Amino acid sequence: MSLTDVDLVGASAHGAAERPAEDVRDRRTRGRPQDRERPPRVDPPVLDDRRQRDGGPRDRLLDLVRESEKRQLTLEWRIVGKAVLEDATDSESAMATIEKYLHPPALDAYALLRHYSWADVLILTSRYEGSPLTVLEAQLLGCVPLATRTGAVEEKIDEGRTGFLFANDQATTQLSGAMLDRLEKLHRDRATLRRLAQHASQVRREQTWQHTTREWAACLNAWFPAQGGA
């Protein structure tokens, strides 16, 4: 998936300093003292304009942000992909709700890394998805995904171990409530948040091509055994 397909992704780190992915994972594993009490940082992905028109998640995203403000939750939001969302948002009141959280699209690897290193949690509210790389990127860098059960998303998230899944057929208000309830629990239990981040990163690091294709390679070797010294 190209950077134009997903115009928001997450990150995590005070000051958004450019640091190697290994350093980001190490920070989440250790858990810095100042991170234990601060509000969880949330980075929800914003899809491109075509997918917004086809039933994208902007109404869900807006409701999620509005409800978090109504509850007066101490969450820090970052919505990346300002131009895309502005084009897809129909009303001035809707834009006013999220304007202060908007950031320009991340157009290179370092920009993505800064966002992922900033955020604790990635929010994916899509009604329709294929196999979003956003989830894999977030997990690799220790950013815990909260996502709807759509497309192949369920194949990438081990419920309660590498992220959390939510029913895709529920009403928008119910989805917002369920996601915010989960965010509140993670805020209160930072140890669990760090454990999830660490496990998600470990799983992704182990999912190499050699690991993913091992059964297929074994079948090929069984069907076509090596001949002599070949």
C-alpha positions as CSV (number, residue, x, y, z in Angstrom):
1,M,0.0,0.0,0.0
2,S,1.5,3.4,-1.0
3,L,1.6,6.5,1.1
4,T,-1.2,7.9,-0.9
5,D,-3.5,5.1,0.1
6,V,-3.3,5.8,3.8
7,D,-2.7,9.4,4.7
8,L,-2.5,9.0,8.4
9,V,-0.4,6.6,10.4
10,G,0.9,6.6,13.9
11,A,4.1,7.2,15.8
12,S,5.4,7.6,19.3
13,A,8.0,9.8,21.1
14,H,8.3,13.1,23.0
15,G,9.5,15.7,20.7
16,A,9.0,13.4,17.7
17,A,12.7,13.1,17.3
18,E,14.0,11.1,14.3
19,R,15.2,7.9,15.8
20,P,15.7,4.4,14.5
21,A,12.8,1.9,14.7
22,E,14.8,-0.2,17.1
23,D,15.1,2.8,19.5
24,V,11.4,3.3,19.3
25,R,10.7,-0.3,20.2
26,D,13.2,-0.2,23.0
27,R,11.6,2.9,24.6
28,R,8.2,1.2,24.6
29,T,9.7,-2.0,26.1
30,R,11.4,-0.2,28.9
31,G,8.6,2.3,29.6
32,R,9.9,5.8,30.5
33,P,8.8,7.1,33.9
34,Q,7.3,10.2,32.4
35,D,5.2,8.1,30.1
36,R,3.5,6.2,32.9
37,E,1.1,8.9,33.9
38,R,0.7,11.0,30.7
39,P,-2.5,10.6,28.7
40,P,-2.4,8.0,25.9
41,R,-1.7,9.4,22.5
42,V,-4.0,8.4,19.8
43,D,-3.3,8.4,16.0
44,P,-6.3,7.5,13.9
45,P,-5.7,6.7,10.2
46,V,-7.5,8.8,7.5
47,L,-8.1,7.1,4.2
48,D,-8.0,8.6,0.8
49,D,-10.8,10.5,-0.8
50,R,-12.1,7.6,-3.0
51,R,-12.5,5.4,0.0
52,Q,-14.1,8.2,2.0
53,R,-16.8,8.5,-0.6
54,D,-17.3,4.7,-0.7
55,G,-18.2,4.6,2.9
56,G,-15.0,5.6,4.7
57,P,-14.7,6.2,8.4
58,R,-14.9,10.0,8.6
59,D,-18.3,10.0,10.4
60,R,-16.9,7.5,12.9
61,L,-13.7,9.5,13.4
62,L,-15.6,12.7,14.0
63,D,-18.0,11.0,16.5
64,L,-15.0,9.4,18.3
65,V,-13.3,12.7,18.8
66,R,-16.5,14.5,19.8
67,E,-17.4,11.8,22.3
68,S,-13.9,11.9,23.8
69,E,-14.3,15.6,24.3
70,K,-17.7,15.2,25.8
71,R,-16.3,12.7,28.3
72,Q,-13.4,15.1,29.0
73,L,-11.0,12.3,28.5
74,T,-7.3,13.1,28.7
75,L,-6.4,11.8,25.3
76,E,-3.9,13.4,22.9
77,W,-5.1,13.1,19.3
78,R,-3.1,13.4,16.1
79,I,-4.9,13.0,12.8
80,V,-2.5,12.9,9.9
81,G,-3.6,13.6,6.4
82,K,-5.0,17.1,6.7
83,A,-5.5,17.8,3.0
84,V,-7.3,14.5,2.4
85,L,-9.6,14.9,5.4
86,E,-10.4,18.6,4.5
87,D,-11.5,17.5,1.0
88,A,-13.7,14.7,2.4
89,T,-15.3,16.6,5.3
90,D,-18.6,18.1,4.3
91,S,-19.3,20.7,7.0
92,E,-17.5,23.6,8.7
93,S,-18.6,22.3,12.1
94,A,-17.1,18.9,11.4
95,M,-13.8,20.5,10.5
96,A,-13.9,22.7,13.5
97,T,-14.1,19.6,15.7
98,I,-10.9,18.1,14.4
99,E,-8.9,21.1,13.1
100,K,-6.6,21.4,16.1
101,Y,-5.6,17.7,15.7
102,L,-4.8,17.7,12.0
103,H,-1.3,17.2,10.6
104,P,-0.1,17.2,7.0
105,P,0.3,13.8,5.2
106,A,3.4,11.8,6.0
107,L,5.2,11.4,2.7
108,D,8.4,9.6,3.7
109,A,9.7,7.0,6.0
110,Y,11.0,9.4,8.6
111,A,7.7,11.3,8.8
112,L,5.9,8.0,9.4
113,L,8.4,7.0,12.1
114,R,8.0,10.3,13.9
115,H,4.2,9.8,14.0
116,Y,4.4,6.2,15.1
117,S,6.9,7.0,17.7
118,W,4.7,9.7,19.1
119,A,1.5,7.6,19.4
120,D,0.6,4.9,21.9
121,V,-2.4,3.7,20.0
122,L,-3.5,3.6,16.3
123,I,-7.3,3.9,15.6
124,L,-8.7,2.2,12.5
125,T,-12.5,2.8,12.1
126,S,-12.8,1.6,8.4
127,R,-16.0,0.1,7.2
128,Y,-14.1,-1.5,4.3
129,E,-10.5,-2.6,4.2
130,G,-8.3,-5.0,2.4
131,S,-5.1,-5.8,4.2
132,P,-3.9,-2.5,5.6
133,L,-0.1,-2.1,6.1
134,T,-1.0,0.6,8.6
135,V,-1.7,-2.0,11.2
136,L,1.5,-3.9,10.6
137,E,3.6,-0.7,10.7
138,A,2.0,0.4,13.9
139,Q,2.6,-3.0,15.6
140,L,6.2,-3.2,14.4
141,L,6.9,0.1,16.2
142,G,5.0,-0.8,19.3
143,C,1.9,1.2,18.6
144,V,-1.2,-0.7,19.7
145,P,-4.0,-0.9,17.1
146,L,-7.7,-0.6,17.8
147,A,-9.6,-1.6,14.7
148,T,-12.9,-2.7,13.2
149,R,-13.3,-6.2,12.0
150,T,-13.2,-5.7,8.3
151,G,-11.3,-7.2,5.4
152,A,-8.1,-9.0,6.5
153,V,-7.7,-6.8,9.6
154,E,-8.7,-9.7,11.9
155,E,-5.8,-11.8,10.6
156,K,-3.3,-9.2,11.8
157,I,-4.6,-8.6,15.3
158,D,-4.5,-11.2,18.1
159,E,-7.3,-9.9,20.3
160,G,-6.0,-8.7,23.6
161,R,-2.4,-9.6,22.8
162,T,-1.4,-7.4,19.8
163,G,-4.3,-5.1,19.6
164,F,-8.1,-5.0,19.9
165,L,-10.9,-5.6,17.5
166,F,-14.4,-4.1,17.3
167,A,-17.6,-5.1,15.6
168,N,-17.9,-3.4,12.2
169,D,-21.7,-3.6,12.1
170,Q,-22.6,-1.6,15.2
171,A,-23.9,1.9,15.2
172,T,-21.3,4.7,15.1
173,T,-22.1,5.8,18.7
174,Q,-21.7,2.3,20.0
175,L,-18.4,1.9,18.2
176,S,-17.2,5.2,19.6
177,G,-18.2,4.2,23.1
178,A,-16.5,0.8,22.9
179,M,-13.3,2.2,21.6
180,L,-13.2,5.0,24.2
181,D,-13.9,2.5,27.0
182,R,-10.9,0.5,25.8
183,L,-8.7,3.6,25.7
184,E,-9.7,4.5,29.2
185,K,-8.7,1.1,30.4
186,L,-5.4,1.3,28.7
187,H,-4.8,4.7,30.2
188,R,-5.4,3.3,33.7
189,D,-3.3,0.2,33.1
190,R,-0.1,1.4,31.5
191,A,1.7,-1.8,32.2
192,T,-0.8,-3.7,30.0
193,L,-0.4,-1.1,27.3
194,R,3.4,-1.6,27.3
195,R,3.0,-5.3,27.4
196,L,0.8,-5.2,24.3
197,A,3.1,-2.9,22.5
198,Q,6.1,-5.1,23.2
199,H,4.3,-8.3,22.2
200,A,3.0,-6.7,19.0
201,S,6.4,-5.5,18.0
202,Q,8.0,-8.9,18.7
203,V,5.4,-10.8,16.6
204,R,5.9,-8.5,13.7
205,R,9.7,-8.8,13.8
206,E,9.3,-12.6,13.7
207,Q,7.0,-12.4,10.7
208,T,9.7,-12.5,8.1
209,W,9.3,-13.8,4.5
210,Q,11.1,-16.9,5.5
211,H,8.7,-17.5,8.4
212,T,5.6,-16.6,6.4
213,T,6.5,-18.8,3.4
214,R,7.9,-21.8,5.4
215,E,4.9,-24.1,4.8
216,W,4.8,-23.3,1.1
217,A,8.5,-23.8,0.8
218,A,8.2,-27.2,2.6
219,C,5.5,-28.3,0.2
220,L,7.7,-27.3,-2.8
221,N,10.6,-29.2,-1.4
222,A,8.4,-32.3,-0.8
223,W,7.0,-32.1,-4.4
224,F,10.3,-31.4,-6.0
225,P,13.1,-33.0,-3.9
226,A,16.7,-31.9,-4.8
227,Q,18.3,-34.2,-7.3
228,G,21.9,-35.2,-6.6
229,G,24.1,-32.2,-6.0
230,A,21.6,-29.7,-7.4
